[in-house]
Amino acid sequence: MILVHRLRGEPLFINADLIESIEATPDTVLTLVDNRRVLIEELPQVVVDRIVAFRASLLVAADDLRTTTPVLSIVRDEEN
C-alpha cells in the first residue's frame, strides 16, 4: 500500500499492485485495473517513487525473514 492524497487533501492508502496507469492531465489520475479512476495531488513521478520504495521494502522484509533465526521452537515435555 502507498499513501497518496485526494485533491481535497484527504489521505488515501492504495494498493500499488492495482494501479494500471498514471496520467498527468494536469491533475494526476490513477487508473486501477478495474477501470476506476482516482484523482490525486501527487505528481506521477512521486507515485512511481513511492511504488518503487514500497516494493523494495517488501524485498528487504522477505530477505530479513529468510535470514533471521526462527523465534519458534519445539518444547518437549521432559516427564514423558
Secondary structure per residue as TSV (DSSP state, phi and psi in degrees):
chain	resnum	aa	ss	phi	psi
A	1	M	-	360.0	141.7
A	2	I	E	-122.7	153.6
A	3	L	E	-96.1	126.2
A	4	V	E	-131.2	175.8
A	5	H	E	-128.9	133.2
A	6	R	B	-64.5	168.9
A	7	L	T	-59.6	-28.0
A	8	R	T	-87.6	4.4
A	9	G	S	95.6	-4.5
A	10	E	-	-68.8	132.2
A	11	P	E	-69.5	146.5
A	12	L	E	-143.6	121.5
A	13	F	E	-91.6	127.8
A	14	I	E	-128.1	142.5
A	15	N	-	-71.3	112.9
A	16	A	G	-61.6	-26.9
A	17	D	G	-73.5	-13.4
A	18	L	G	-96.4	-0.4
A	19	I	E	-82.7	120.8
A	20	E	E	-92.0	-40.2
A	21	S	E	-152.1	159.9
A	22	I	E	-130.2	124.8
A	23	E	E	-125.3	147.9
A	24	A	E	-108.9	113.9
A	25	T	S	-133.1	28.3
A	26	P	S	-80.1	-19.5
A	27	D	S	-70.1	155.3
A	28	T	E	-83.1	129.4
A	29	V	E	-117.5	121.7
A	30	L	E	-94.5	126.4
A	31	T	E	-106.1	125.7
A	32	L	E	-92.6	166.8
A	33	V	T	-62.4	-21.3
A	34	D	T	-94.1	14.6
A	35	N	S	72.5	5.9
A	36	R	-	-69.4	149.5
A	37	R	E	-121.4	140.9
A	38	V	E	-128.2	124.6
A	39	L	E	-88.7	130.0
A	40	I	E	-132.7	163.8
A	41	E	S	-77.9	-35.1
A	42	E	S	-65.9	147.4
A	43	L	-	-71.3	153.4
A	44	P	H	-53.8	-41.8
A	45	Q	H	-64.7	-33.0
A	46	V	H	-64.4	-42.1
A	47	V	H	-63.5	-45.5
A	48	V	H	-59.5	-44.8
A	49	D	H	-60.7	-39.3
A	50	R	H	-68.2	-37.6
A	51	I	H	-64.7	-44.6
A	52	V	H	-61.3	-45.0
A	53	A	H	-64.1	-40.5
A	54	F	H	-62.7	-46.9
A	55	R	H	-67.0	-35.9
A	56	A	H	-63.9	-39.2
A	57	S	H	-64.6	-33.2
A	58	L	H	-65.2	-41.3
A	59	L	H	-64.8	-41.2
A	60	V	H	-63.6	-44.8
A	61	A	H	-63.3	-40.6
A	62	A	H	-64.2	-40.5
A	63	D	H	-66.1	-39.7
A	64	D	H	-61.1	-41.2
A	65	L	H	-64.3	-36.9
A	66	R	H	-72.7	-32.0
A	67	T	H	-102.3	-8.0
A	68	T	S	-85.2	156.2
A	69	T	-	-73.9	133.4
A	70	P	-	-59.0	143.1
A	71	V	S	-95.8	-9.0
A	72	L	-	-97.1	144.4
A	73	S	-	-144.9	160.8
A	74	I	-	-82.5	129.0
A	75	V	-	-107.7	121.4
A	76	R	-	-105.3	144.5
A	77	D	-	-77.2	117.5
A	78	E	T	-74.4	-15.7
A	79	E	T	-75.0	-24.9
A	80	N	-	-95.4	360.0
